[in-house]
């Protein structure tokens, strides 16, 4: 079993490598820098010739495609989403044409129509409100049709709200942890909106389990429980001893933000057979331990 992992130096990708190696895969990773014990391919996946040459050279049996534009604050509306749609479709085709057997691609809960309390695969409509969500949804629909037409085993892992070690600046938990540990005020929304938070190690493990199985179609990757954002931030503040630094209501919540976003995880639990390792409490402990270890250094180096 030889797997090619795109986006391997990203937030989810770096954790997926160990999970795949533990399952016996020979791991090849597309990444920007060396990673211990992993065969690295520094390839621009948006370059057609380089992309196809990579797939031909590695000839993977499995492909975990995580790479996409994810620049905080910009990816929702970025035209780069169009580039990644085209690259992803060609990557899947090239993979199948060299003998690839099992493809898993990361999706997003932003594919769903906002407005319901719990999102369920095949039941909740996919009517995305953003360009990013539409690009992911469109890619899923095309790849699903293509895979069925050629006999390729294909699954789509819809990621919900992730946090944990290695999270880049510009995201909720990373920015809050940085501010609280530095003794700085953290302005935020009132925090009553509920979200389905999952530790990134569990998300990576779920994707590895999905790739290593035979389940096809869309599968939600979440905890199955939505908690108020305020609960998560209070947990960080209590662990740092600085609840006084949380400035609730200093920022307005966008009018399009739904009150609740939660994943139905029946397929993940019963068909994939995956159980998360972290609770929110142990996940926050682990995350802050990592941030404490990074103090005085570049946390993403």
N, C-alpha and C positions, 0 to 999 in steps of 0.2 A: 504494500500500500504506500504509494508515493503521493504526497499532497503538496500542492502549490498554494501558498497563502499570500494573497495580496493585501496591502495595507498592514503589513506585519509589524511596522514600527509605530502604528497608531495605538490609540487607547485600548481597544479591544484586541487588536492583533497581537500585541506583545504578550498578552496573557494566554491567547489561544495556542501559541507555539508549544508551551509546556504541556497543555492539556492534550494536544494532538500527539506529541512525542510519547506521553504516558500511555496512549492507546496503541502504540506500536507503529505509528506512521513514520516514514522517512520524510522529514520536513524540509521543504524548500520555501524560502521566504523572499518576497519582494519587499525590500526595505532600503532606507536611505543610509544606514550605517551598520557596521558589524554587530552581530548578536551572538553571544557565546554558544557554541555547539550547534549552530544552525547554518545550513548552506544558504548564503545570501546572494540575491540577484538584484543589483542596482539598476533597475530598468524603468524608463518612463512609459507607463502603461497607456498614456494618451498618444504615444507614437506608434502608429500601426505596424511598421516594420519591426520595431524593437519588441513589441508585444507578441507578435506572431512568432518571431525567432525564439523568444523565451519559452513559449509553450512547446514549440517543436523540440527545443533542446532538453527541457525537463521531462517531457512526455509523461505528465502526471496521470495517475489513475483517479485522483480526487482533486477537486478544486474548491477552496474556501475563499470566496471573493468578498473582501471587506473594504477595499479601497474606494474612496469617494471623497469629494470635497466636503470638508466639515469645519471650515473656519468659523469660529463662534461669531454670532451676530451677522454673518454674511451669507452663510450657505442656504438659508431659507429662500433667497431670491436670486442667488448667483447664476449667471449664464453658464458657469462651469458644469452645472447639473446636466446640461445638454451634451457636453463633451463626455461625461461619464456614462450617460445612457448609451451613446454610440460605442464607446470603448468596451462597456460591459457586454453588449450584445455580440460584438466581434470576438471578445475573449471567450465567451461560452461556445461560440461556433468553432473557433480554433481548437479549443479544448476537446470537443467531441470529435473533431476531424483527426486528431492524433491518437484517438482511442480512449479518451476520458470516459469514465463510467458514472461518477457521482459528483454532482454539483450542488453546492449550498451557497447562497448569496444573502448578505445582510440587508434587510429592509428596515422599515421604521413604523412606529405607531402613528406617525403623521400621514400615513396613507389612508387611515380611517376617517370617516365623517365624524366631526366633533358633535357632541350632544347627548351621547349615551354614557351611562356610568361605567359600563364594562364592555370592552371590545372583544368580540369573539370571531375567530376565523370562519369565513363562509356565511356568517349571519349578519354581522355589522357591515353596512355598506362601506366600500372604499370610495370616498369622495373627498380627496385631499383639498385643503384650503391654501396650500402653498406650492410654489414651483418645485421645491425639494420633494415634497410628498408626492406630487404628480409625476415627477421624474422617476421616483422609486416605484410607484404604482404601475406606471407604464412599462418599465423594465421588467417587473414581475410578470405582467400579463403576456408580454411578448415571449419571454423566456419559458414561461409555462407552456405556451402553445408550441414553441419550437421543440422543447424537450419531449412533449407528447408525440410530435410528428416524427422524431428520429429515434425514440426509445431511450432517451437519456434520463437517468434517475436524478430528479431535481427537487430541492426543497428551498424554501424562502423563510429565513428567520427574522421576524419582525421585532426589532429591539425597542424596548420602552426606555425608561429613564435610568441611566447608569451613573454610578459614582465609584470612587475607589482610587487606589494608588496609580499614579501616572496621569491623572486627569489634567488636561491642559488649562491654562488660564482662560478666563472668559466664560467659564461654566459655573453653575451655582455652587456646588460643593467645594470645588477648588478655590474659587474666589473667597468664599466664606472662611474656609480653613486658613488661607493665607492671612486674611485680615485679623481673625481672632487670635492667631498665634503671634502676630506682630503687634497686638494691642491696639488695633485700629478699628474705628467704627465701621459697621457693615450695613449700609442702607439697602433695604429690600422692600418687597411688596408686603401687604398685610399678612400674607402667608397662609390663608385659609384654603386655597386651592389644593386638592388632593392629587397626588401623583404616585404612580407605581415605580418605586425605586428598587433597583437590583444592583448588587455589588458586581463590579466588572469581571472579577474572577469567575463568578457564577455564570455571567453572560457568556464568557469565553468557553467555559465548560459545557454549557448547554449547546453552543454551536458545534463544539467538537463531538458531542454525543449525537447531535443531529446528522453530522457528516458521516459518522461511523455507523449509522443505521440505514434503514430503508424507507423511513417515513417520507412521503412526498407532499408537496403543496405548502401552503403558508402555515407557519407555526409561531405563535407568540412567544417571545423571550422576555419574561417579566417575573415578578414575585407572586403575582396573583392578588396582591393587596395594595390598595392606595392609602397613603397616609398624608395628612396635611404637610405642606412644605414647612410650616411652622414647627411641626414635630421634629423633622429632620434637623432644622437649624438650631432648635433648642437643645437637641442632643449634642450637636457640635459645641455649642456654647457652654453647656454644663460640663463637658469633658475638658474644656480649656479654662474653665473657671471665669469666663467673661460673658455672662448673659447680658450685662449692661451694654455691650457693644452692638447688639442687634437692634437696628433702627427700623422696626416694623412700620409700614405705611409711608416710608420716605420715598418709595417709588410706587407708581400706580401700576396695577395689573392691567395688561392690555385687554381691550373690550372683547377681543376674539378668543381669549383664553377660556377654555371650558372649566367648569367647577371640579370635575373629576375625570381622571384618565387612569383606568385600571385594565389590566390584561386578564382575560380568561385563559388559564393555562392548562386546561384539560388535556389538550394534545401533547403538550410538553411533558406533563406528568405521567399520563397513562400510556401514550403511544411511544414517545421517545424514552420514557423511563427516567427522566432527570429530576433530581431533587436539589435545591440550592443548599450550599454549605453555610452561608451566612444569614443570620437574622439582621434586621436593621441595627440592632444594638451591637452585635459583634462586628458588623460591617463598618460602623462608625469607629469602633475601637481600632480596627485594622487600618482604616484610612488615616486617622489621626496619628497612629504610630508611624506610618510611612511619612507623613508630613513633618513630624518631629525629627525623624532621621534625616530629612532633607534640609533642615534649617542650616543656613550658612553655606549651602551649595546650590547648584542649579538643579531643581527638582525634576526636570525632564531630560537630564543628560544621561 
